[in-house]
Amino acid sequence: MIKVYGKANCSKCQTLKNILDEKKVNYEYIEDLKTLMMVASKARIMSAPVVEKDEVIYTMEQFLEVL
C-alpha cells in the first residue's frame, strides 16, 4: 500500500493525488501535520508531500521516477 503524507492547501500534494488518481493507483492519503513532520524528519525530507511505499520513504519527485 502506498501512503501519501500531505498537508492542507498544498498544491504539490494535490498534484500528486491527481496523478495517482489518473493512473488509478491505490493509495492512502494522510493529512496530519504531526505525522507528516515525523515521517519527513526521519527521512530528512523538508517538503510535502512525502510518499511511503514498501517501507521506503520518497519525495514526490523521487516517487514519480519510481512510479
N, CA, C and O atoms as a Tripos MOL2 file, in Angstrom:
@<TRIPOS>MOLECULE
protein
  268   267    67     0     0
PROTEIN
NO_CHARGES

@<TRIPOS>ATOM
      1 N           0.8370   -1.1890    0.0000 N.3       1 MET1
      2 CA          0.0000    0.0000    0.0000 C.3       1 MET1
      3 C           0.8780    1.2470    0.0000 C.2       1 MET1
      4 O           1.8710    1.3210    0.7240 O.2       1 MET1
      5 N           0.5100    2.1980   -0.7970 N.am      2 ILE2
      6 CA          1.2090    3.4770   -0.8740 C.3       2 ILE2
      7 C           0.5320    4.4480    0.0820 C.2       2 ILE2
      8 O          -0.6920    4.5760    0.0930 O.2       2 ILE2
      9 N           1.3440    5.1300    0.8830 N.am      3 LYS3
     10 CA          0.8280    6.1540    1.7860 C.3       3 LYS3
     11 C           1.4100    7.4880    1.3500 C.2       3 LYS3
     12 O           2.6180    7.6230    1.1550 O.2       3 LYS3
     13 N           0.5370    8.4620    1.2010 N.am      4 VAL4
     14 CA          0.9550    9.8160    0.8540 C.3       4 VAL4
     15 C           0.6620   10.6960    2.0600 C.2       4 VAL4
     16 O          -0.4840   10.8160    2.4920 O.2       4 VAL4
     17 N           1.7070   11.3070    2.5940 N.am      5 TYR5
     18 CA          1.5620   12.2180    3.7270 C.3       5 TYR5
     19 C           1.5900   13.6320    3.1770 C.2       5 TYR5
     20 O           2.5560   14.0380    2.5300 O.2       5 TYR5
     21 N           0.5220   14.3820    3.4370 N.am      6 GLY6
     22 CA          0.4290   15.7320    2.9100 C.3       6 GLY6
     23 C          -0.1200   16.6810    3.9430 C.2       6 GLY6
     24 O          -0.3010   16.3310    5.1090 O.2       6 GLY6
     25 N          -0.3840   17.9070    3.4840 N.am      7 LYS7
     26 CA         -0.9420   18.9120    4.3790 C.3       7 LYS7
     27 C          -1.9710   19.7350    3.6200 C.2       7 LYS7
     28 O          -2.0150   19.7250    2.3900 O.2       7 LYS7
     29 N          -2.7910   20.4410    4.3740 N.am      8 ALA8
     30 CA         -3.8520   21.2490    3.7830 C.3       8 ALA8
     31 C          -3.2550   22.3660    2.9250 C.2       8 ALA8
     32 O          -2.1850   22.8950    3.2280 O.2       8 ALA8
     33 N          -3.9570   22.7100    1.8630 N.am      9 ASN9
     34 CA         -3.5690   23.8070    0.9680 C.3       9 ASN9
     35 C          -2.1920   23.6170    0.3490 C.2       9 ASN9
     36 O          -1.4680   24.5890    0.1330 O.2       9 ASN9
     37 N          -1.8280   22.3810    0.0660 N.am     10 CYS10
     38 CA         -0.5260   22.0580   -0.5330 C.3      10 CYS10
     39 C          -0.7490   21.7230   -2.0060 C.2      10 CYS10
     40 O          -1.3420   20.6960   -2.3350 O.2      10 CYS10
     41 N          -0.2680   22.5990   -2.8870 N.am     11 SER11
     42 CA         -0.5040   22.3800   -4.3200 C.3      11 SER11
     43 C           0.2250   21.1400   -4.8330 C.2      11 SER11
     44 O          -0.3020   20.4260   -5.6860 O.2      11 SER11
     45 N           1.4440   20.8730   -4.3180 N.am     12 LYS12
     46 CA          2.1700   19.6690   -4.7470 C.3      12 LYS12
     47 C           1.4470   18.4060   -4.2820 C.2      12 LYS12
     48 O           1.4280   17.4020   -4.9940 O.2      12 LYS12
     49 N           0.8520   18.4560   -3.0860 N.am     13 CYS13
     50 CA          0.0970   17.3020   -2.5820 C.3      13 CYS13
     51 C          -1.0860   17.0210   -3.5050 C.2      13 CYS13
     52 O          -1.3410   15.8710   -3.8650 O.2      13 CYS13
     53 N          -1.8020   18.0710   -3.8840 N.am     14 GLN14
     54 CA         -2.9580   17.9160   -4.7700 C.3      14 GLN14
     55 C          -2.5320   17.4100   -6.1410 C.2      14 GLN14
     56 O          -3.2110   16.5710   -6.7320 O.2      14 GLN14
     57 N          -1.4200   17.9140   -6.6440 N.am     15 THR15
     58 CA         -0.9100   17.4560   -7.9350 C.3      15 THR15
     59 C          -0.5940   15.9670   -7.8900 C.2      15 THR15
     60 O          -0.9510   15.2290   -8.8080 O.2      15 THR15
     61 N           0.0710   15.5240   -6.8340 N.am     16 LEU16
     62 CA          0.4100   14.1070   -6.7110 C.3      16 LEU16
     63 C          -0.8510   13.2540   -6.6120 C.2      16 LEU16
     64 O          -0.9290   12.1960   -7.2360 O.2      16 LEU16
     65 N          -1.8280   13.6940   -5.8440 N.am     17 LYS17
     66 CA         -3.0920   12.9450   -5.7460 C.3      17 LYS17
     67 C          -3.7640   12.8430   -7.1110 C.2      17 LYS17
     68 O          -4.3030   11.7930   -7.4600 O.2      17 LYS17
     69 N          -3.7370   13.9210   -7.8790 N.am     18 ASN18
     70 CA         -4.3330   13.8990   -9.2220 C.3      18 ASN18
     71 C          -3.6120   12.9080  -10.1280 C.2      18 ASN18
     72 O          -4.2560   12.1680  -10.8710 O.2      18 ASN18
     73 N          -2.2840   12.8860  -10.0730 N.am     19 ILE19
     74 CA         -1.5020   11.9500  -10.8940 C.3      19 ILE19
     75 C          -1.8350   10.5150  -10.5140 C.2      19 ILE19
     76 O          -2.0560    9.6770  -11.3880 O.2      19 ILE19
     77 N          -1.8740   10.2260   -9.2180 N.am     20 LEU20
     78 CA         -2.1660    8.8640   -8.7640 C.3      20 LEU20
     79 C          -3.5870    8.4550   -9.1540 C.2      20 LEU20
     80 O          -3.8150    7.3120   -9.5500 O.2      20 LEU20
     81 N          -4.5370    9.3770   -9.0430 N.am     21 ASP21
     82 CA         -5.9100    9.0830   -9.4370 C.3      21 ASP21
     83 C          -6.0100    8.7980  -10.9350 C.2      21 ASP21
     84 O          -6.6920    7.8580  -11.3440 O.2      21 ASP21
     85 N          -5.3340    9.6060  -11.7510 N.am     22 GLU22
     86 CA         -5.3490    9.4070  -13.2050 C.3      22 GLU22
     87 C          -4.7680    8.0470  -13.5870 C.2      22 GLU22
     88 O          -5.2480    7.3960  -14.5150 O.2      22 GLU22
     89 N          -3.7270    7.6250  -12.8580 N.am     23 LYS23
     90 CA         -3.0860    6.3380  -13.1490 C.3      23 LYS23
     91 C          -3.7790    5.1690  -12.4410 C.2      23 LYS23
     92 O          -3.3610    4.0170  -12.5520 O.2      23 LYS23
     93 N          -4.8570    5.5020  -11.7070 N.am     24 LYS24
     94 CA         -5.6360    4.5020  -10.9640 C.3      24 LYS24
     95 C          -4.7670    3.7160   -9.9750 C.2      24 LYS24
     96 O          -4.9030    2.5010   -9.8330 O.2      24 LYS24
     97 N          -3.8740    4.4410   -9.2990 N.am     25 VAL25
     98 CA         -3.0040    3.8440   -8.2890 C.3      25 VAL25
     99 C          -3.7310    3.9020   -6.9520 C.2      25 VAL25
    100 O          -4.2490    4.9470   -6.5580 O.2      25 VAL25
    101 N          -3.7620    2.7730   -6.2640 N.am     26 ASN26
    102 CA         -4.4070    2.7150   -4.9530 C.3      26 ASN26
    103 C          -3.4600    3.2920   -3.9090 C.2      26 ASN26
    104 O          -2.3100    2.8650   -3.8080 O.2      26 ASN26
    105 N          -3.9370    4.2590   -3.1340 N.am     27 TYR27
    106 CA         -3.0970    4.8890   -2.1170 C.3      27 TYR27
    107 C          -3.9600    5.3830   -0.9640 C.2      27 TYR27
    108 O          -5.1760    5.5320   -1.0860 O.2      27 TYR27
    109 N          -3.2960    5.6320    0.1500 N.am     28 GLU28
    110 CA         -3.9570    6.2110    1.3160 C.3      28 GLU28
    111 C          -3.3760    7.6030    1.5140 C.2      28 GLU28
    112 O          -2.1580    7.7680    1.5830 O.2      28 GLU28
    113 N          -4.2480    8.6070    1.6050 N.am     29 TYR29
    114 CA         -3.7870    9.9840    1.8080 C.3      29 TYR29
    115 C          -3.9460   10.3340    3.2820 C.2      29 TYR29
    116 O          -5.0380   10.2250    3.8400 O.2      29 TYR29
    117 N          -2.8640   10.7480    3.8990 N.am     30 ILE30
    118 CA         -2.8670   11.0730    5.3240 C.3      30 ILE30
    119 C          -2.5450   12.5520    5.4700 C.2      30 ILE30
    120 O          -1.4360   12.9960    5.1720 O.2      30 ILE30
    121 N          -3.5360   13.3050    5.9340 N.am     31 GLU31
    122 CA         -3.3690   14.7430    6.1040 C.3      31 GLU31
    123 C          -3.3140   15.0600    7.5940 C.2      31 GLU31
    124 O          -4.2910   15.5070    8.1950 O.2      31 GLU31
    125 N          -2.1510   14.8160    8.1630 N.am     32 ASP32
    126 CA         -1.9200   15.0570    9.5840 C.3      32 ASP32
    127 C          -0.5290   15.6550    9.7180 C.2      32 ASP32
    128 O           0.4720   14.9760    9.4900 O.2      32 ASP32
    129 N          -0.4720   16.9080   10.0820 N.am     33 LEU33
    130 CA          0.7950   17.6270   10.0940 C.3      33 LEU33
    131 C           1.8290   16.9900   11.0160 C.2      33 LEU33
    132 O           3.0090   16.9280   10.6730 O.2      33 LEU33
    133 N           1.3990   16.5190   12.1750 N.am     34 LYS34
    134 CA          2.3270   15.8920   13.1220 C.3      34 LYS34
    135 C           2.9420   14.6280   12.5240 C.2      34 LYS34
    136 O           4.1510   14.4170   12.6190 O.2      34 LYS34
    137 N           2.1160   13.7970   11.9140 N.am     35 THR35
    138 CA          2.6010   12.5660   11.2850 C.3      35 THR35
    139 C           3.5180   12.9010   10.1060 C.2      35 THR35
    140 O           4.5720   12.2870    9.9400 O.2      35 THR35
    141 N           3.1140   13.8680    9.2990 N.am     36 LEU36
    142 CA          3.9340   14.2910    8.1640 C.3      36 LEU36
    143 C           5.3210   14.7240    8.6320 C.2      36 LEU36
    144 O           6.3330   14.3060    8.0690 O.2      36 LEU36
    145 N           5.3610   15.5570    9.6580 N.am     37 MET37
    146 CA          6.6460   16.0470   10.1490 C.3      37 MET37
    147 C           7.5050   14.9240   10.7200 C.2      37 MET37
    148 O           8.7250   14.9300   10.5580 O.2      37 MET37
    149 N           6.8790   13.9680   11.3800 N.am     38 MET38
    150 CA          7.6180   12.8530   11.9610 C.3      38 MET38
    151 C           8.2370   11.9770   10.8590 C.2      38 MET38
    152 O           9.4210   11.6450   10.9150 O.2      38 MET38
    153 N           7.4290   11.6080    9.8630 N.am     39 VAL39
    154 CA          7.9150   10.7630    8.7690 C.3      39 VAL39
    155 C           8.9760   11.5050    7.9500 C.2      39 VAL39
    156 O          10.0180   10.9430    7.6130 O.2      39 VAL39
    157 N           8.7000   12.7580    7.6390 N.am     40 ALA40
    158 CA          9.6270   13.5400    6.8150 C.3      40 ALA40
    159 C          10.9620   13.7570    7.5200 C.2      40 ALA40
    160 O          12.0160   13.6730    6.8890 O.2      40 ALA40
    161 N          10.9280   14.0320    8.8170 N.am     41 SER41
    162 CA         12.1810   14.2970    9.5290 C.3      41 SER41
    163 C          13.0450   13.0480    9.6190 C.2      41 SER41
    164 O          14.2710   13.1450    9.5500 O.2      41 SER41
    165 N          12.4360   11.8790    9.7720 N.am     42 LYS42
    166 CA         13.2130   10.6320    9.7970 C.3      42 LYS42
    167 C          13.9340   10.4130    8.4760 C.2      42 LYS42
    168 O          15.0560    9.9080    8.4450 O.2      42 LYS42
    169 N          13.2740   10.8020    7.3760 N.am     43 ALA43
    170 CA         13.8590   10.6110    6.0440 C.3      43 ALA43
    171 C          14.6390   11.8370    5.5780 C.2      43 ALA43
    172 O          15.1930   11.8490    4.4790 O.2      43 ALA43
    173 N          14.6780   12.8670    6.4220 N.am     44 ARG44
    174 CA         15.3650   14.1220    6.0960 C.3      44 ARG44
    175 C          14.8050   14.7690    4.8350 C.2      44 ARG44
    176 O          15.5470   15.2670    3.9870 O.2      44 ARG44
    177 N          13.4990   14.7490    4.7350 N.am     45 ILE45
    178 CA         12.7920   15.4030    3.6310 C.3      45 ILE45
    179 C          12.1740   16.6780    4.1980 C.2      45 ILE45
    180 O          11.5580   16.6640    5.2630 O.2      45 ILE45
    181 N          12.3460   17.7670    3.4770 N.am     46 MET46
    182 CA         11.9440   19.0670    4.0120 C.3      46 MET46
    183 C          10.6660   19.6380    3.4120 C.2      46 MET46
    184 O          10.2810   20.7530    3.7630 O.2      46 MET46
    185 N           9.9930   18.9110    2.5160 N.am     47 SER47
    186 CA          8.7790   19.4610    1.9300 C.3      47 SER47
    187 C           7.7450   18.3700    1.6850 C.2      47 SER47
    188 O           8.0850   17.2050    1.4800 O.2      47 SER47
    189 N           6.4970   18.7640    1.7090 N.am     48 ALA48
    190 CA          5.3890   17.8570    1.4300 C.3      48 ALA48
    191 C           5.1620   17.8270   -0.0770 C.2      48 ALA48
    192 O           5.4920   18.7920   -0.7660 O.2      48 ALA48
    193 N           4.6120   16.7540   -0.5910 N.am     49 PRO49
    194 CA          4.2140   15.5250    0.0940 C.3      49 PRO49
    195 C           5.3860   14.5600    0.2590 C.2      49 PRO49
    196 O           6.4180   14.6610   -0.4050 O.2      49 PRO49
    197 N           5.1750   13.6260    1.1730 N.am     50 VAL50
    198 CA          6.1240   12.5410    1.4100 C.3      50 VAL50
    199 C           5.3750   11.2470    1.1080 C.2      50 VAL50
    200 O           4.2280   11.0760    1.5210 O.2      50 VAL50
    201 N           6.0250   10.3430    0.3870 N.am     51 VAL51
    202 CA          5.3830    9.0990   -0.0290 C.3      51 VAL51
    203 C           6.1120    7.9230    0.6030 C.2      51 VAL51
    204 O           7.3410    7.8730    0.6290 O.2      51 VAL51
    205 N           5.3190    6.9680    1.1160 N.am     52 GLU52
    206 CA          5.8810    5.7360    1.6630 C.3      52 GLU52
    207 C           5.3480    4.5600    0.8570 C.2      52 GLU52
    208 O           4.1390    4.3710    0.7210 O.2      52 GLU52
    209 N           6.2800    3.7750    0.3260 N.am     53 LYS53
    210 CA          5.9080    2.5730   -0.4280 C.3      53 LYS53
    211 C           6.8740    1.4720   -0.0670 C.2      53 LYS53
    212 O           8.0880    1.6500   -0.1700 O.2      53 LYS53
    213 N           6.3550    0.3410    0.3550 N.am     54 ASP54
    214 CA          7.1860   -0.8040    0.7350 C.3      54 ASP54
    215 C           8.2500   -0.4050    1.7570 C.2      54 ASP54
    216 O           9.4050   -0.8200    1.6640 O.2      54 ASP54
    217 N           7.8410    0.4050    2.7280 N.am     55 GLU55
    218 CA          8.6870    0.8480    3.8310 C.3      55 GLU55
    219 C           9.8590    1.7340    3.4000 C.2      55 GLU55
    220 O          10.8080    1.9220    4.1610 O.2      55 GLU55
    221 N           9.7920    2.2750    2.1850 N.am     56 VAL56
    222 CA         10.7870    3.2240    1.7000 C.3      56 VAL56
    223 C          10.1030    4.5860    1.5870 C.2      56 VAL56
    224 O           8.9720    4.6830    1.1100 O.2      56 VAL56
    225 N          10.7970    5.6310    2.0290 N.am     57 ILE57
    226 CA         10.2450    6.9810    2.0190 C.3      57 ILE57
    227 C          10.8140    7.7520    0.8300 C.2      57 ILE57
    228 O          12.0200    7.7210    0.5830 O.2      57 ILE57
    229 N           9.9390    8.4430    0.0950 N.am     58 TYR58
    230 CA         10.3280    9.1820   -1.1050 C.3      58 TYR58
    231 C           9.8060   10.6160   -1.0470 C.2      58 TYR58
    232 O           8.7830   10.8920   -0.4200 O.2      58 TYR58
    233 N          10.5200   11.5210   -1.7070 N.am     59 THR59
    234 CA          9.9380   12.8210   -2.0230 C.3      59 THR59
    235 C           8.9820   12.5840   -3.1930 C.2      59 THR59
    236 O           8.9840   11.5110   -3.7940 O.2      59 THR59
    237 N           8.1740   13.5790   -3.5070 N.am     60 MET60
    238 CA          7.2620   13.4460   -4.6440 C.3      60 MET60
    239 C           8.0460   13.1650   -5.9260 C.2      60 MET60
    240 O           7.6670   12.2920   -6.7080 O.2      60 MET60
    241 N           9.1330   13.9000   -6.1410 N.am     61 GLU61
    242 CA          9.9160   13.7460   -7.3640 C.3      61 GLU61
    243 C          10.5500   12.3560   -7.4640 C.2      61 GLU61
    244 O          10.5380   11.7420   -8.5310 O.2      61 GLU61
    245 N          11.0980   11.8660   -6.3610 N.am     62 GLN62
    246 CA         11.6940   10.5260   -6.3500 C.3      62 GLN62
    247 C          10.6310    9.4590   -6.6310 C.2      62 GLN62
    248 O          10.8740    8.5080   -7.3740 O.2      62 GLN62
    249 N           9.4670    9.6290   -6.0350 N.am     63 PHE63
    250 CA          8.4110    8.6350   -6.2030 C.3      63 PHE63
    251 C           7.9170    8.6060   -7.6450 C.2      63 PHE63
    252 O           7.6600    7.5280   -8.1810 O.2      63 PHE63
    253 N           7.7810    9.7560   -8.2790 N.am     64 LEU64
    254 CA          7.3160    9.7850   -9.6710 C.3      64 LEU64
    255 C           8.3010    9.0850  -10.5940 C.2      64 LEU64
    256 O           7.8910    8.5190  -11.6070 O.2      64 LEU64
    257 N           9.6040    9.1100  -10.2670 N.am     65 GLU65
    258 CA         10.5850    8.3720  -11.0600 C.3      65 GLU65
    259 C          10.3960    6.8660  -10.8890 C.2      65 GLU65
    260 O          10.5510    6.1080  -11.8460 O.2      65 GLU65
    261 N          10.0620    6.4330   -9.6750 N.am     66 VAL66
    262 CA          9.8540    5.0100   -9.3880 C.3      66 VAL66
    263 C           8.5400    4.5200   -9.9720 C.2      66 VAL66
    264 O           8.4300    3.3770  -10.4170 O.2      66 VAL66
    265 N           7.5460    5.3970   -9.9660 N.am     67 LEU67
    266 CA          6.2030    5.0350  -10.4370 C.3      67 LEU67
    267 C           6.2450    4.7450  -11.9150 C.2      67 LEU67
    268 O           5.2180    4.4200  -12.5100 O.2      67 LEU67
@<TRIPOS>BOND
     1     1     2 1
     2     2     3 1
     3     3     4 2
     4     3     5 am
     5     5     6 1
     6     6     7 1
     7     7     8 2
     8     7     9 am
     9     9    10 1
    10    10    11 1
    11    11    12 2
    12    11    13 am
    13    13    14 1
    14    14    15 1
    15    15    16 2
    16    15    17 am
    17    17    18 1
    18    18    19 1
    19    19    20 2
    20    19    21 am
    21    21    22 1
    22    22    23 1
    23    23    24 2
    24    23    25 am
    25    25    26 1
    26    26    27 1
    27    27    28 2
    28    27    29 am
    29    29    30 1
    30    30    31 1
    31    31    32 2
    32    31    33 am
    33    33    34 1
    34    34    35 1
    35    35    36 2
    36    35    37 am
    37    37    38 1
    38    38    39 1
    39    39    40 2
    40    39    41 am
    41    41    42 1
    42    42    43 1
    43    43    44 2
    44    43    45 am
    45    45    46 1
    46    46    47 1
    47    47    48 2
    48    47    49 am
    49    49    50 1
    50    50    51 1
    51    51    52 2
    52    51    53 am
    53    53    54 1
    54    54    55 1
    55    55    56 2
    56    55    57 am
    57    57    58 1
    58    58    59 1
    59    59    60 2
    60    59    61 am
    61    61    62 1
    62    62    63 1
    63    63    64 2
    64    63    65 am
    65    65    66 1
    66    66    67 1
    67    67    68 2
    68    67    69 am
    69    69    70 1
    70    70    71 1
    71    71    72 2
    72    71    73 am
    73    73    74 1
    74    74    75 1
    75    75    76 2
    76    75    77 am
    77    77    78 1
    78    78    79 1
    79    79    80 2
    80    79    81 am
    81    81    82 1
    82    82    83 1
    83    83    84 2
    84    83    85 am
    85    85    86 1
    86    86    87 1
    87    87    88 2
    88    87    89 am
    89    89    90 1
    90    90    91 1
    91    91    92 2
    92    91    93 am
    93    93    94 1
    94    94    95 1
    95    95    96 2
    96    95    97 am
    97    97    98 1
    98    98    99 1
    99    99   100 2
   100    99   101 am
   101   101   102 1
   102   102   103 1
   103   103   104 2
   104   103   105 am
   105   105   106 1
   106   106   107 1
   107   107   108 2
   108   107   109 am
   109   109   110 1
   110   110   111 1
   111   111   112 2
   112   111   113 am
   113   113   114 1
   114   114   115 1
   115   115   116 2
   116   115   117 am
   117   117   118 1
   118   118   119 1
   119   119   120 2
   120   119   121 am
   121   121   122 1
   122   122   123 1
   123   123   124 2
   124   123   125 am
   125   125   126 1
   126   126   127 1
   127   127   128 2
   128   127   129 am
   129   129   130 1
   130   130   131 1
   131   131   132 2
   132   131   133 am
   133   133   134 1
   134   134   135 1
   135   135   136 2
   136   135   137 am
   137   137   138 1
   138   138   139 1
   139   139   140 2
   140   139   141 am
   141   141   142 1
   142   142   143 1
   143   143   144 2
   144   143   145 am
   145   145   146 1
   146   146   147 1
   147   147   148 2
   148   147   149 am
   149   149   150 1
   150   150   151 1
   151   151   152 2
   152   151   153 am
   153   153   154 1
   154   154   155 1
   155   155   156 2
   156   155   157 am
   157   157   158 1
   158   158   159 1
   159   159   160 2
   160   159   161 am
   161   161   162 1
   162   162   163 1
   163   163   164 2
   164   163   165 am
   165   165   166 1
   166   166   167 1
   167   167   168 2
   168   167   169 am
   169   169   170 1
   170   170   171 1
   171   171   172 2
   172   171   173 am
   173   173   174 1
   174   174   175 1
   175   175   176 2
   176   175   177 am
   177   177   178 1
   178   178   179 1
   179   179   180 2
   180   179   181 am
   181   181   182 1
   182   182   183 1
   183   183   184 2
   184   183   185 am
   185   185   186 1
   186   186   187 1
   187   187   188 2
   188   187   189 am
   189   189   190 1
   190   190   191 1
   191   191   192 2
   192   191   193 am
   193   193   194 1
   194   194   195 1
   195   195   196 2
   196   195   197 am
   197   197   198 1
   198   198   199 1
   199   199   200 2
   200   199   201 am
   201   201   202 1
   202   202   203 1
   203   203   204 2
   204   203   205 am
   205   205   206 1
   206   206   207 1
   207   207   208 2
   208   207   209 am
   209   209   210 1
   210   210   211 1
   211   211   212 2
   212   211   213 am
   213   213   214 1
   214   214   215 1
   215   215   216 2
   216   215   217 am
   217   217   218 1
   218   218   219 1
   219   219   220 2
   220   219   221 am
   221   221   222 1
   222   222   223 1
   223   223   224 2
   224   223   225 am
   225   225   226 1
   226   226   227 1
   227   227   228 2
   228   227   229 am
   229   229   230 1
   230   230   231 1
   231   231   232 2
   232   231   233 am
   233   233   234 1
   234   234   235 1
   235   235   236 2
   236   235   237 am
   237   237   238 1
   238   238   239 1
   239   239   240 2
   240   239   241 am
   241   241   242 1
   242   242   243 1
   243   243   244 2
   244   243   245 am
   245   245   246 1
   246   246   247 1
   247   247   248 2
   248   247   249 am
   249   249   250 1
   250   250   251 1
   251   251   252 2
   252   251   253 am
   253   253   254 1
   254   254   255 1
   255   255   256 2
   256   255   257 am
   257   257   258 1
   258   258   259 1
   259   259   260 2
   260   259   261 am
   261   261   262 1
   262   262   263 1
   263   263   264 2
   264   263   265 am
   265   265   266 1
   266   266   267 1
   267   267   268 2
@<TRIPOS>SUBSTRUCTURE
     1 MET1         2 RESIDUE 1 A MET
     2 ILE2         6 RESIDUE 1 A ILE
     3 LYS3        10 RESIDUE 1 A LYS
     4 VAL4        14 RESIDUE 1 A VAL
     5 TYR5        18 RESIDUE 1 A TYR
     6 GLY6        22 RESIDUE 1 A GLY
     7 LYS7        26 RESIDUE 1 A LYS
     8 ALA8        30 RESIDUE 1 A ALA
     9 ASN9        34 RESIDUE 1 A ASN
    10 CYS10       38 RESIDUE 1 A CYS
    11 SER11       42 RESIDUE 1 A SER
    12 LYS12       46 RESIDUE 1 A LYS
    13 CYS13       50 RESIDUE 1 A CYS
    14 GLN14       54 RESIDUE 1 A GLN
    15 THR15       58 RESIDUE 1 A THR
    16 LEU16       62 RESIDUE 1 A LEU
    17 LYS17       66 RESIDUE 1 A LYS
    18 ASN18       70 RESIDUE 1 A ASN
    19 ILE19       74 RESIDUE 1 A ILE
    20 LEU20       78 RESIDUE 1 A LEU
    21 ASP21       82 RESIDUE 1 A ASP
    22 GLU22       86 RESIDUE 1 A GLU
    23 LYS23       90 RESIDUE 1 A LYS
    24 LYS24       94 RESIDUE 1 A LYS
    25 VAL25       98 RESIDUE 1 A VAL
    26 ASN26      102 RESIDUE 1 A ASN
    27 TYR27      106 RESIDUE 1 A TYR
    28 GLU28      110 RESIDUE 1 A GLU
    29 TYR29      114 RESIDUE 1 A TYR
    30 ILE30      118 RESIDUE 1 A ILE
    31 GLU31      122 RESIDUE 1 A GLU
    32 ASP32      126 RESIDUE 1 A ASP
    33 LEU33      130 RESIDUE 1 A LEU
    34 LYS34      134 RESIDUE 1 A LYS
    35 THR35      138 RESIDUE 1 A THR
    36 LEU36      142 RESIDUE 1 A LEU
    37 MET37      146 RESIDUE 1 A MET
    38 MET38      150 RESIDUE 1 A MET
    39 VAL39      154 RESIDUE 1 A VAL
    40 ALA40      158 RESIDUE 1 A ALA
    41 SER41      162 RESIDUE 1 A SER
    42 LYS42      166 RESIDUE 1 A LYS
    43 ALA43      170 RESIDUE 1 A ALA
    44 ARG44      174 RESIDUE 1 A ARG
    45 ILE45      178 RESIDUE 1 A ILE
    46 MET46      182 RESIDUE 1 A MET
    47 SER47      186 RESIDUE 1 A SER
    48 ALA48      190 RESIDUE 1 A ALA
    49 PRO49      194 RESIDUE 1 A PRO
    50 VAL50      198 RESIDUE 1 A VAL
    51 VAL51      202 RESIDUE 1 A VAL
    52 GLU52      206 RESIDUE 1 A GLU
    53 LYS53      210 RESIDUE 1 A LYS
    54 ASP54      214 RESIDUE 1 A ASP
    55 GLU55      218 RESIDUE 1 A GLU
    56 VAL56      222 RESIDUE 1 A VAL
    57 ILE57      226 RESIDUE 1 A ILE
    58 TYR58      230 RESIDUE 1 A TYR
    59 THR59      234 RESIDUE 1 A THR
    60 MET60      238 RESIDUE 1 A MET
    61 GLU61      242 RESIDUE 1 A GLU
    62 GLN62      246 RESIDUE 1 A GLN
    63 PHE63      250 RESIDUE 1 A PHE
    64 LEU64      254 RESIDUE 1 A LEU
    65 GLU65      258 RESIDUE 1 A GLU
    66 VAL66      262 RESIDUE 1 A VAL
    67 LEU67      266 RESIDUE 1 A LEU
